[in-house]
């Protein structure tokens, strides 16, 4: 057994040596192939560089024959087309600022003096004035019968508008100018119809009164509307209540009419 082992090891070494030699031969072949390839590439590179330089020189010569280059013409490299071009440097100079106009001496601001003491305003307005303004007013509109009517109201002012010889529709035409929408009106007293009774047209008079009431309601929707009259004409036993014409109330009749209107205003 001891004689067989050295023989086997010697054979293995011979086989491995043979394999190494074969690999070396392959490597040498690859090296020779690479060297041949390198030589071919170098020759190709030299030929291409020579051709490129010749073409570029002919191009530059053609441009020189056409026009003379100016000093600002960029420098051309004869090595390769893709080489970077150089341009002349441009120097930018910013002039220093100059002073125009006379010199002005700046003065220090003086310190502000002590602030004046606050002024307190004492209100002198009557605090009950808004209550007076919010009280509703009363408006009396009619023909000449209400000329001497005087009605006192504890809630607000009372204004009387008298239109002599006016019929119901005439009074309705004056309502729009009398009743102001921004005025708070509590009650409107309408006294008309005395000049309409002479026509003896009851149905027409009813329609005229309806139109008058609708006109007042359109101007003052929340106002209380009171219709007064027409008064009866002169009768025996009531001479003190009328003037000699038998149509217009006397001072006593006007006072009685004023009391009746006041009672109607204060009634709920």
C-alpha positions in Angstrom: 0.0 0.0 0.0 2.9 2.4 0.7 4.3 1.9 -2.8 1.0 2.6 -4.5 0.4 6.1 -2.9 3.5 7.8 -4.3 2.6 6.6 -7.8 -0.9 8.1 -7.5 0.4 11.4 -6.3 2.9 11.7 -9.1 0.2 11.1 -11.7 -2.0 13.7 -10.2 0.8 16.3 -10.3 1.5 15.5 -13.9 -2.2 15.9 -14.8 -2.4 19.2 -13.0 0.8 20.5 -14.7 -0.7 19.6 -18.1 -3.9 21.6 -17.3 -1.9 24.6 -16.2 0.1 24.6 -19.4 -3.0 24.4 -21.5 -4.5 27.4 -19.6 -1.3 29.4 -20.1 -1.5 28.7 -23.8 -5.0 30.0 -23.9 -4.0 33.1 -22.0 -1.1 33.8 -24.3 -3.5 33.5 -27.3 -5.9 36.0 -25.7 -3.0 38.4 -25.0 -1.8 38.1 -28.6 -5.4 38.8 -29.8 -5.7 41.8 -27.6 -2.4 43.2 -28.7 -3.5 42.8 -32.4 -6.8 44.5 -31.6 -4.9 47.3 -29.8 -2.7 47.9 -32.8 -5.6 48.1 -35.1 -7.4 50.6 -32.9 -4.4 52.8 -32.7 -4.0 52.8 -36.4 -7.7 53.7 -36.8 -7.4 56.5 -34.2 -4.4 58.0 -36.0 -6.2 57.9 -39.4 -9.3 59.5 -37.9 -7.4 62.3 -36.2 -5.5 63.1 -39.4 -8.8 63.2 -41.4 -10.5 65.4 -38.8 -7.6 67.9 -38.6 -7.5 68.1 -42.4 -11.2 68.8 -42.7 -11.1 71.4 -40.0 -8.1 73.2 -41.6 -9.9 73.4 -44.9 -13.0 74.8 -43.2 -11.1 77.5 -41.5 -9.3 78.4 -44.7 -12.7 78.8 -46.4 -14.0 81.1 -43.7 -10.9 83.3 -43.9 -11.4 83.6 -47.6 -15.0 84.9 -47.1 -14.5 87.4 -44.2 -11.7 88.6 -42.0 -12.3 87.7 -38.4 -12.7 90.5 -35.9 -10.7 90.6 -32.6 -13.8 89.3 -30.8 -13.8 86.1 -32.9 -13.5 83.1 -30.6 -10.3 81.0 -30.6 -10.7 77.8 -32.6 -9.0 74.6 -31.4 -7.6 72.3 -34.2 -7.8 69.2 -32.2 -11.4 68.1 -32.0 -14.8 69.5 -32.8 -16.2 68.8 -29.4 -13.4 70.7 -27.6 -14.6 73.8 -25.6 -14.4 77.2 -27.2 -12.9 80.2 -25.4 -14.2 83.7 -25.5 -12.4 87.0 -24.7 -13.0 88.3 -21.2 -15.3 91.3 -20.7 -14.5 93.6 -17.9 -17.5 95.4 -16.3 -16.8 98.6 -14.3 -19.4 100.2 -12.1 -18.9 104.0 -11.7 -18.8 105.4 -8.2 -21.9 107.4 -7.1 -21.6 111.1 -7.3 -23.3 113.7 -5.2 -25.6 116.2 -7.0 -26.9 119.3 -5.4 -25.8 121.3 -2.3 -25.0 119.5 0.9 -27.7 119.7 3.6 -26.9 119.6 7.3 -29.4 117.4 9.1 -30.6 118.7 12.4 -31.6 116.6 15.3 -35.2 116.5 16.1 -36.2 118.3 19.3 -37.7 116.2 22.0 -41.4 116.4 22.2 -42.7 118.3 25.2 -45.2 116.9 27.7 -48.5 115.8 26.2 -51.5 118.1 27.1 -53.8 116.7 29.8 -56.8 114.9 28.5 -60.0 116.8 27.9 -63.1 115.3 29.4 -66.4 116.1 27.7 -69.4 116.3 29.9 -72.6 115.3 28.0 -75.4 117.9 28.3 -77.9 116.0 26.2 -81.3 115.3 27.8 -81.5 111.5 28.4 -85.2 111.7 28.1 -85.1 113.1 24.5 -85.3 109.7 22.8 -88.5 109.0 24.7 -90.1 112.1 23.3 -88.9 111.3 19.7 -90.4 107.8 19.9 -93.9 109.0 20.8 -96.3 108.7 17.9 -97.9 111.8 16.4 -101.5 112.4 15.4 -102.5 113.8 12.0 -105.9 115.4 11.3 -106.7 115.8 7.6 -110.0 117.2 6.3 -111.9 120.0 4.6 -112.7 123.4 6.0 -114.7 122.0 8.9 -111.5 121.1 10.8 -110.0 124.6 10.4 -110.6 125.5 14.1 -110.2 122.1 15.6 -107.7 121.9 18.4 -106.9 118.5 19.9 -104.4 117.9 22.7 -102.6 114.6 22.9 -100.5 113.3 25.8 -98.6 110.9 23.5 -97.2 113.2 20.8 -97.8 116.1 18.6 -101.0 116.8 16.7 -100.9 118.3 13.2 -104.0 119.6 11.4 -104.2 120.0 7.6 -107.2 121.8 6.3 -108.2 121.9 2.6 -111.1 124.3 1.9 -113.8 123.0 -0.5 -112.1 119.5 -0.8 -114.0 116.4 -1.5 -113.1 112.9 -0.3 -110.9 112.1 -3.3 -109.2 115.5 -3.0 -108.2 114.7 0.6 -106.9 111.3 -0.6 -104.7 113.1 -3.2 -103.1 115.1 -0.4 -102.4 112.2 2.0 -99.2 111.1 0.2 -97.5 114.5 0.8 -98.7 114.7 4.4 -97.9 111.3 5.8 -94.1 110.7 5.8 -92.9 107.1 5.9 -90.0 107.9 8.2 -92.4 109.5 10.8 -94.0 107.5 13.5 -97.7 108.2 13.3 -100.0 106.8 15.9 -103.4 107.9 14.5 -104.9 109.6 11.5 -108.2 111.5 11.7 -110.1 111.9 8.4 -112.9 114.4 8.2 -114.4 114.8 4.8 -117.6 114.3 2.8 -119.4 117.5 3.6 -118.9 118.7 0.0 -119.8 115.3 -1.4 -123.2 115.0 0.2 -124.6 117.7 -2.1 -124.1 115.3 -5.0 -126.4 112.7 -3.4 -124.4 109.7 -4.6 -124.2 107.4 -1.6 -122.5 104.4 -3.4 -119.9 106.7 -5.0 -119.2 108.3 -1.6 -118.6 104.8 -0.1 -116.1 103.9 -2.7 -114.3 107.2 -2.3 -114.0 106.7 1.5 -112.7 103.2 0.9 -110.0 104.6 -1.5 -109.1 107.2 1.1 -108.7 104.6 3.8 -106.6 102.4 1.6 -104.3 105.3 0.7 -103.7 106.1 4.4 -103.1 102.5 5.2 -100.5 102.3 2.4 -98.6 105.2 3.8 -98.9 104.4 7.6 -99.7 100.7 8.0 -99.6 100.7 11.8 -101.6 104.0 12.3 -105.0 104.0 13.8 -107.6 105.5 11.3 -110.5 107.5 12.6 -113.2 108.7 10.2 -115.0 111.8 11.4 -118.1 113.4 9.6 -119.6 114.5 7.6 -121.4 116.8 10.1 -125.2 117.4 9.7 -126.2 120.8 8.3 -127.9 123.6 10.2 -131.0 122.6 12.2 -133.3 124.5 14.5 -132.2 124.4 18.1 -128.5 124.1 17.2 -127.9 127.7 16.2 -125.0 128.1 18.6 -123.1 125.2 17.0 -123.0 126.7 13.5 -122.0 129.9 11.9 -124.5 132.1 10.0 -123.8 130.1 6.8 -125.3 127.0 8.5 -122.4 124.9 7.3 -119.2 125.6 9.2 -119.1 125.1 13.0 -118.9 128.0 15.3 -116.3 128.3 18.0 -118.6 126.3 20.3 -119.2 123.7 17.6 -115.4 123.5 16.8 -114.8 123.0 20.6 -117.4 120.2 20.7 -115.9 118.5 17.6 -112.4 118.7 19.1 -113.7 117.0 22.3 -115.3 114.2 20.3 -112.1 113.6 18.3 -110.0 113.6 21.6 -112.3 111.0 23.1 -111.9 108.8 19.9 -108.1 109.1 20.1 -107.9 108.1 23.8 -110.4 105.2 23.4 -108.9 101.8 22.8 
